[in-house]
Amino acid sequence: MNNHKTTKNIVFCVIGAVLLIAGILLAAFYTVPQGVMPALPFVLGGYGLLALFSGLSNMSLGRMRKKDSSFAKQINNYDDERSAFIDQKAKAATHDFTTIIFLAFIAFLAVMQVHLAVLFAFVGAFFIRIFVLFYHIRKYDKEM
């Protein structure tokens, strides 16, 4: 792994650790909930965990690539048709699954009687997702 990628991953780990610690400290010591402050510790902690584990996983993948050349070839072999097909099939299955989860979450919000603006925001996001799906279906249908 080159020096630039190592530095980038270390920076990600440090930023993630700082955000995670800031989120934990805010949750522990800031007890006056006003505005967005009740959610801020969780947002900071979530982004902190994401950055921390992203940096750690990239560094461990780099070490594994250095140690095992067959593993490096396997990771870098995204150009063959089989890998592309498997990737596309996994994305399609993930899309189908998250569509069901998204609809169940919207139904849950409706049952919990959340504010209509929140419910409509999620419904709007769901429809944007569907429109993007149909756009890409038409685009790829014309290309192929």
C-alpha positions in Angstrom: 0.0 0.0 0.0 1.5 3.3 -0.9 2.1 6.1 1.6 -0.8 8.3 0.4 -3.4 5.7 1.0 -1.8 4.8 4.4 -1.9 8.5 5.4 -5.5 8.8 4.2 -6.6 5.8 6.2 -4.8 7.0 9.4 -6.5 10.4 9.0 -9.9 8.6 8.7 -9.2 6.6 11.8 -8.2 9.7 13.8 -11.2 11.7 12.6 -13.5 8.8 13.4 -12.1 8.3 16.9 -12.4 12.1 17.6 -16.0 12.1 16.3 -16.9 9.0 18.3 -15.4 10.4 21.5 -17.1 13.7 21.0 -20.4 11.9 20.5 -19.9 9.9 23.7 -18.9 13.0 25.7 -21.9 15.0 24.4 -24.2 12.1 25.3 -22.7 11.8 28.8 -22.4 15.4 29.8 -24.8 17.5 27.8 -28.2 17.0 29.4 -30.2 20.0 28.1 -32.0 18.8 25.0 -32.9 21.7 22.7 -33.3 21.7 19.0 -31.1 19.1 17.3 -28.9 18.6 20.4 -30.6 15.3 21.5 -29.6 13.7 18.1 -26.2 15.2 17.7 -24.3 12.8 19.9 -25.7 9.8 17.9 -24.9 11.5 14.6 -21.4 12.2 15.7 -20.9 8.7 17.1 -22.4 7.1 13.9 -20.1 9.1 11.6 -17.2 8.5 13.9 -17.7 4.7 13.8 -18.1 4.8 10.0 -14.9 6.7 9.5 -13.0 4.7 12.1 -13.9 1.3 10.7 -13.6 2.4 7.1 -10.0 3.4 7.8 -9.3 0.2 9.8 -10.8 -2.1 7.1 -8.9 -0.4 4.3 -5.6 -0.7 6.2 -6.2 -4.4 7.0 -7.1 -5.0 3.3 -3.9 -3.4 2.3 -1.9 -5.6 4.7 -3.7 -8.7 3.4 -2.9 -7.7 -0.2 0.8 -7.3 0.7 1.0 -10.7 2.4 -1.0 -12.8 0.0 -0.5 -12.2 -3.8 -3.4 -14.5 -4.7 -5.7 -12.5 -2.5 -4.5 -9.3 -4.2 -5.3 -10.8 -7.6 -8.7 -11.9 -6.4 -9.5 -8.4 -5.1 -8.2 -6.7 -8.2 -10.0 -9.0 -10.6 -13.2 -6.9 -11.0 -12.9 -6.8 -14.8 -14.1 -10.3 -15.7 -17.7 -10.9 -16.6 -18.4 -13.3 -13.8 -17.4 -10.8 -11.1 -19.4 -8.0 -12.8 -22.5 -10.3 -13.0 -22.2 -11.4 -9.4 -21.9 -7.7 -8.4 -24.9 -6.7 -10.4 -27.0 -9.6 -9.1 -26.0 -8.7 -5.5 -27.0 -5.1 -6.0 -30.3 -6.1 -7.4 -31.1 -8.4 -4.5 -30.0 -5.7 -2.1 -32.3 -3.2 -3.9 -35.3 -5.6 -3.6 -34.6 -6.2 0.1 -34.2 -2.5 1.0 -37.4 -1.7 -0.9 -39.3 -3.9 1.4 -37.5 -2.5 4.4 -38.2 1.1 3.3 -41.9 0.4 2.8 -42.1 -1.3 6.2 -40.4 1.7 7.8 -42.9 4.1 6.1 -45.8 2.0 7.4 -44.2 2.0 10.8 -44.0 5.8 10.8 -47.6 6.0 9.7 -48.8 3.7 12.5 -46.7 5.7 15.0 -48.5 8.9 13.8 -45.3 10.9 13.2 -45.7 14.4 11.8 -46.9 14.4 8.2 -43.9 16.3 6.9 -41.6 13.6 8.1 -43.8 10.9 6.6 -44.1 12.7 3.3 -40.3 13.2 3.2 -39.8 9.5 3.4 -42.5 8.8 0.9 -41.0 11.3 -1.4 -37.5 9.8 -1.0 -39.1 6.4 -1.8 -40.6 7.7 -5.0 -37.4 9.4 -6.0 -35.7 6.0 -5.6 -38.3 4.4 -7.8 -38.0 7.1 -10.5 -34.2 6.7 -10.5 -34.7 2.9 -10.9 -37.0 3.4 -13.9 -34.7 6.0 -15.4 -31.8 3.5 -15.4 -33.9 0.7 -16.7 -34.9 2.8 -19.7 -31.3 4.1 -20.2 -29.8 0.6 -20.2 -32.7 -0.8 -22.3 -31.8 1.8 -25.1 -28.1 1.1 -24.8 -28.3 -2.7 -25.0 
